[in-house]
């Protein structure tokens, strides 16, 4: 039987008018037919009659583990297969970072070493070859499978394979914590240093940390990392213990960008926003349209920017389709001229911090239409590159009448996890897998728009 090389695709005629596309991406096979797309299995375990006809039934059974299509069990709170990881809060300029431990925020795949195998944040097994894990200690470790900056998609395509291929030679396991050691962070680092000196794993290394000298040092370092193509920084509180869940002892420091878009339409709100603005449908100069539903005051929802006006919005990065991720309204441009400022500041929930950053870092440039931004990037900041994110969580709450509900959504590569329930409870969790990160992003944006239309308000994740 024939097969597809890595990165190769072919078209086959199905029952519809248009042909279906079969593709091999890093050992993960896909088909555009409805039978493949609508399965609730992880993408690496899906198959269809077109793939079986191409590769043979035995080859497909071996690749997918011989499993027939079945519903993936819902990941419930307290699932023993999902590691209890320490998760980061957002740095909000409310502390002096001097003395905290500083490290680069890696754009890899979070991986928990159980002592015998790698597991993802959601509990899925990464099938690393034995030669890759040789030398790793029997002690649980927390780190990331990493290839290089701006290589997130390539990393995902390798670590999600099930054939234990030699492509793993490109990957390194960068370890930044030892969850099982019940001691302060410094002692955990010393334990890790001694452990690696003893076992000497070939494909793993300790992630580099340095002591932060203060806010100015933090700003300089985040700008340096971003200029090199990195995501940002992580801050760890000195002496802090490893605790499961989101903690203020671990803070993420990322860069935001400002851009301008023209208002196309007012999207009506729901719930507490019924009868007023729910979101703005806006358009970039290249024709890309998306909605901006957060960052508005009640007064602005009552009197939103008029259709045709320009607004400044803030976003974190671009999706694979070139759509700004997590856009937030900043202000109405009074002059109506399309200029863009790339805010060289850090992720913050503080309006005061954002204002300071605007004054210090913003620069105006002549408008230039492009596929990703409304201005040409300066030479000291690299152009934005489309890249999905992993582990990003957004939380929304609805308060109305006797109802107080929350809704959280997390994007981890091609997996979208939703947690919902009454405020104050753990709620219910559901996970859905998609063929690629673009499909995951599109699904996420759709769900968020639906919640905003129903009156949910964005809040800081717990």
C-alpha positions in Angstrom: 0.0 0.0 0.0 1.1 3.6 -0.6 1.8 6.1 2.2 2.4 9.8 2.8 5.8 11.3 3.7 6.0 13.8 6.5 4.4 17.0 5.3 2.9 15.4 2.1 -0.8 15.6 1.2 -3.0 14.2 -1.6 -6.5 14.6 -2.7 -9.0 11.8 -3.0 -12.5 11.9 -4.5 -15.3 11.2 -2.0 -19.0 11.3 -2.2 -19.1 15.1 -2.3 -18.4 17.5 -5.1 -15.0 18.6 -3.8 -12.2 16.1 -3.1 -11.0 15.3 0.4 -7.4 16.1 1.4 -5.3 13.5 3.2 -2.2 14.7 5.0 0.7 13.5 7.2 2.0 16.1 9.6 4.7 14.8 11.8 3.2 11.3 11.9 -0.3 12.6 12.6 -2.6 11.7 9.7 -5.7 13.7 8.9 -8.5 13.8 6.3 -10.9 16.6 5.6 -13.9 14.3 5.3 -16.8 14.7 7.8 -16.2 11.1 9.2 -12.7 12.1 10.3 -13.5 15.6 11.5 -16.5 14.8 13.6 -14.8 12.1 15.7 -14.4 13.0 19.4 -11.1 11.1 19.6 -7.7 12.8 19.8 -6.5 13.6 16.3 -3.6 11.1 16.6 -6.1 8.3 17.1 -8.6 9.2 14.3 -8.9 7.3 11.1 -11.4 7.0 8.2 -12.1 4.8 5.2 -10.0 7.1 3.0 -6.9 6.7 5.2 -7.5 2.9 5.5 -7.8 2.7 1.7 -4.5 4.6 1.2 -2.4 3.0 4.0 -4.1 -0.3 4.6 -6.3 -1.4 7.5 -3.4 -3.1 9.4 -1.2 0.0 9.2 -4.0 2.3 10.4 -4.9 -0.2 13.2 -1.3 -0.2 14.3 -1.0 3.6 14.1 -4.1 4.3 16.1 -3.6 1.5 18.6 -6.2 -0.7 17.1 -9.0 1.3 18.8 -12.3 1.8 17.1 -13.8 5.3 17.2 -15.3 6.0 20.6 -16.1 9.0 22.7 -13.2 10.4 24.7 -14.0 10.4 28.4 -14.6 13.8 29.8 -11.8 15.1 32.0 -13.3 15.6 35.4 -11.9 17.6 38.3 -9.6 15.4 40.3 -8.7 13.1 37.4 -5.8 11.0 38.7 -4.2 10.9 35.2 -3.8 14.7 35.0 -0.8 16.0 37.0 -1.4 18.5 39.7 0.7 21.3 38.3 1.7 24.7 39.7 0.1 27.3 37.5 1.1 31.0 37.1 -0.8 34.2 37.9 -0.2 37.4 35.9 2.4 40.0 36.9 0.4 43.1 37.7 3.0 45.6 38.9 1.7 45.2 42.5 5.0 43.8 43.9 8.7 44.6 43.8 10.2 41.8 41.8 13.7 42.3 43.2 15.0 39.1 44.7 12.6 36.9 42.7 13.9 34.2 40.4 13.7 35.1 36.7 13.6 32.7 33.8 12.5 32.7 30.2 8.9 31.7 29.5 9.4 28.8 27.1 7.2 28.4 24.0 7.3 24.6 24.2 5.0 21.9 25.4 4.5 21.5 29.2 5.4 18.0 30.2 5.3 16.3 33.6 7.8 13.5 34.1 6.1 11.0 36.4 9.3 9.0 37.0 8.5 6.7 34.1 6.7 8.6 31.4 5.8 12.1 30.2 2.3 13.4 30.7 0.7 16.6 29.3 -1.1 19.1 31.5 -4.4 17.3 30.6 -3.0 13.9 31.4 -2.2 12.6 27.9 0.9 10.5 27.5 3.8 11.7 25.3 5.4 8.6 23.7 9.1 9.5 24.0 11.6 6.9 22.8 13.5 5.1 25.6 16.8 6.6 24.5 15.3 10.1 25.0 14.2 9.3 28.6 17.4 7.5 29.5 19.0 9.1 32.5 15.9 10.8 33.8 15.5 10.1 37.5 12.6 8.2 39.0 11.6 11.5 40.7 8.7 13.5 39.2 9.9 16.6 37.3 8.1 19.6 35.9 9.4 21.2 32.7 8.8 21.7 29.0 9.6 19.7 25.8 11.3 22.4 23.8 12.9 22.8 20.4 13.7 26.4 19.8 12.0 29.8 20.0 9.2 30.2 17.4 9.1 26.5 16.9 6.0 25.6 18.9 4.1 24.0 16.1 7.1 21.9 15.1 7.5 20.8 18.7 3.9 19.8 19.0 4.0 17.8 15.7 7.0 15.8 17.1 5.9 15.1 20.7 2.4 14.1 19.7 3.7 11.3 17.5 3.2 7.7 18.7 6.0 6.1 16.7 8.9 7.1 19.0 10.7 8.5 15.9 14.2 9.9 15.7 12.7 13.3 15.3 12.8 13.4 19.1 16.5 14.1 18.7 15.5 17.7 18.0 13.8 18.1 21.4 15.2 18.9 24.8 13.4 18.5 28.1 14.1 21.7 30.0 13.3 21.1 33.7 12.3 24.0 36.0 11.0 22.3 39.1 10.8 19.2 41.2 7.3 18.9 42.6 8.0 16.0 44.9 10.6 17.8 47.0 8.8 19.4 49.9 11.1 22.4 50.3 11.6 26.0 49.1 12.4 26.7 45.5 16.1 27.2 46.0 16.4 23.8 47.7 14.5 22.2 44.9 16.9 23.8 42.4 19.9 22.4 44.3 18.3 18.9 44.4 17.8 19.1 40.6 21.4 20.1 40.0 22.6 17.2 42.1 20.2 14.8 40.5 21.3 15.7 36.9 24.9 15.5 37.9 24.3 12.0 39.1 22.1 10.7 36.3 23.4 12.9 33.4 20.5 12.6 31.0 21.5 13.4 27.5 18.3 15.1 26.3 17.4 16.9 29.5 18.8 19.9 31.2 18.0 22.3 34.1 16.3 25.5 32.9 18.4 28.6 33.7 17.2 31.0 36.5 18.7 34.3 37.6 18.0 36.7 40.4 15.9 39.7 39.4 17.4 43.0 40.4 14.2 45.0 40.2 11.6 46.4 37.8 14.1 48.0 35.5 16.0 44.7 35.1 12.7 42.9 34.5 11.7 45.3 31.7 15.1 45.1 30.1 15.1 41.3 30.2 11.6 40.9 28.8 12.5 43.2 25.9 15.7 41.2 25.3 13.8 37.9 25.3 11.0 39.1 23.0 13.6 40.6 20.6 15.1 37.1 20.3 11.8 35.7 19.5 10.8 34.4 22.9 7.4 34.7 24.7 8.3 36.5 27.9 9.5 35.7 31.4 8.5 33.8 34.5 8.9 35.1 38.1 9.2 32.7 41.0 8.9 33.8 44.6 12.1 33.0 46.6 11.5 30.3 49.2 8.1 29.4 47.8 6.8 25.8 47.8 5.4 23.8 44.9 1.6 23.8 45.2 -1.0 22.5 42.8 -3.2 25.1 41.1 -2.8 28.7 40.3 -0.5 30.6 42.7 0.8 34.1 43.1 4.2 32.6 43.9 4.6 32.0 40.1 4.0 35.0 37.8 4.0 35.2 34.0 5.4 38.3 32.3 4.5 38.7 28.7 4.4 41.4 26.0 1.3 43.0 24.7 0.9 44.8 21.4 -1.4 47.7 20.5 -3.0 48.1 17.0 -5.9 49.9 15.4 -9.0 48.6 13.6 -12.1 50.1 12.0 -15.5 49.5 13.6 -17.8 47.6 11.2 -20.8 46.7 13.3 -22.2 46.8 16.8 -23.0 43.2 18.1 -25.8 43.2 20.6 -25.2 42.1 24.2 -27.2 39.6 26.3 -27.8 39.1 30.0 -26.8 42.2 31.9 -25.7 43.8 28.6 -29.1 43.2 26.9 -30.1 46.3 25.0 -26.6 47.7 24.7 -23.2 46.8 23.2 -22.0 43.2 23.5 -19.0 43.5 21.2 -17.6 45.4 18.3 -17.1 43.7 14.9 -13.9 45.4 13.6 -11.7 45.1 10.6 -7.9 45.4 10.0 -6.6 47.1 6.8 -6.0 43.7 5.3 -9.7 42.8 5.6 -9.3 40.5 8.6 -12.5 40.8 10.8 -12.9 39.8 14.4 -14.8 40.9 17.5 -13.6 42.9 20.5 -15.9 42.3 23.5 -13.9 43.2 26.6 -12.3 46.4 28.0 -15.5 48.5 27.7 -16.9 50.5 30.6 -20.7 50.6 31.1 -20.8 54.1 29.7 -18.9 52.9 26.6 -21.4 50.0 26.1 -24.2 52.6 26.3 -22.5 54.9 23.8 -20.1 52.7 21.7 -17.7 53.9 19.0 -19.6 54.6 15.8 -19.4 52.4 12.8 -16.5 53.7 10.6 -14.5 55.0 13.5 -11.0 53.7 14.5 -10.3 52.1 17.8 -7.1 51.1 19.5 -7.1 47.5 20.9 -4.6 45.5 22.8 -3.8 41.9 22.0 -1.3 39.3 23.1 -0.4 37.5 19.8 -1.7 36.3 16.5 -3.5 33.0 15.8 -2.4 30.8 12.9 -5.0 32.6 10.8 -3.6 36.0 11.6 -6.4 37.0 14.0 -5.4 38.9 17.1 -5.8 36.7 20.2 -7.6 38.0 23.2 -8.3 41.5 21.9 -9.2 44.1 24.5 -10.6 47.6 23.8 -8.3 50.4 24.9 -9.6 53.7 23.4 -11.3 55.5 20.5 -9.0 57.2 18.1 -10.2 60.8 17.9 -8.2 61.8 14.9 -9.4 58.9 12.7 -5.9 58.2 11.4 -4.7 54.6 11.3 -1.5 54.5 13.3 -0.2 51.7 15.5 1.8 51.5 18.6 3.5 48.3 19.7 3.3 48.5 23.4 6.6 47.2 24.7 5.1 46.5 28.1 4.2 43.5 30.1 1.0 41.6 30.6 -1.0 43.3 33.3 -4.4 43.6 34.7 -3.7 47.0 36.1 -5.0 49.9 34.2 -2.5 52.2 35.8 0.3 49.9 34.7 -1.0 49.9 31.2 -1.1 53.7 31.2 2.5 53.9 32.4 3.6 51.6 29.8 1.8 53.5 27.0 3.6 56.7 28.1 7.0 55.0 28.3 7.0 52.6 25.4 4.5 53.6 22.7 5.7 55.1 19.4 3.6 56.2 16.5 4.2 54.9 13.0 2.8 55.5 9.5 0.0 53.0 8.7 0.9 50.1 6.5 -1.4 47.3 5.5 -0.1 43.8 6.2 -1.5 40.4 7.0 -0.7 40.6 10.7 -0.6 44.3 11.9 -1.5 47.8 10.9 2.0 49.1 11.1 5.5 48.1 10.0 7.5 46.8 13.0 10.6 48.7 14.0 14.0 47.2 13.7 14.4 46.7 17.4 11.3 44.5 17.6 10.9 41.4 15.3 7.7 41.1 13.2 4.9 39.3 14.9 4.7 35.6 13.8 1.5 33.6 13.9 1.8 31.0 16.7 -0.7 29.3 18.8 -0.3 29.3 22.5 -0.4 26.6 25.1 -1.9 26.7 28.5 -3.6 30.1 28.0 -6.7 30.4 30.3 -9.4 33.0 30.2 -12.2 33.3 32.8 -15.6 34.9 32.5 -18.4 35.4 35.1 -22.1 36.1 34.9 -24.0 37.7 37.7 -27.7 38.2 37.3 -30.7 37.7 39.6 -29.9 34.7 41.8 -27.3 33.4 39.3 -23.6 33.6 39.8 -21.8 31.5 37.2 -18.2 31.2 35.9 -16.9 29.9 32.6 -13.2 29.2 31.9 -11.5 28.2 28.6 -8.0 26.9 28.2 -6.2 26.4 24.9 -3.4 23.8 25.0 -2.2 23.2 21.4 -5.0 21.5 19.6 -7.0 20.8 22.8 -9.7 23.2 24.1 -10.8 22.7 27.7 -13.9 24.4 29.2 -14.6 24.5 32.9 -18.0 25.9 34.1 -20.3 26.0 37.1 -21.4 28.1 40.0 -18.9 30.7 41.4 -17.1 29.2 44.4 -17.2 25.6 43.1 -14.8 23.6 41.0 -17.4 23.2 38.3 -17.4 20.7 35.5 -14.6 20.3 32.9 -14.9 19.2 29.2 -12.1 18.8 26.7 -12.4 18.8 22.9 -9.5 18.1 20.4 -9.2 19.6 17.0 -7.2 18.8 13.8 -4.9 21.8 14.3 -4.4 24.9 16.4 -6.2 27.1 13.8 -9.4 25.0 14.3 -8.9 25.2 18.1 -8.5 29.0 17.9 -11.6 29.4 15.8 -13.7 27.3 18.2 -12.3 29.3 21.2 -13.2 32.6 19.6 -16.7 31.4 18.8 -17.3 30.2 22.3 -16.0 33.5 23.9 -18.2 35.6 21.5 -21.2 33.5 22.6 -20.5 34.1 26.3 -19.9 37.8 25.8 -23.2 38.1 24.0 -24.9 36.4 26.9 -23.6 39.0 29.3 -20.5 37.2 30.8 -17.7 39.5 31.9 -14.0 38.8 31.6 -12.3 38.4 35.0 -8.8 37.3 36.2 -8.4 33.5 36.3 -8.5 32.0 39.8 
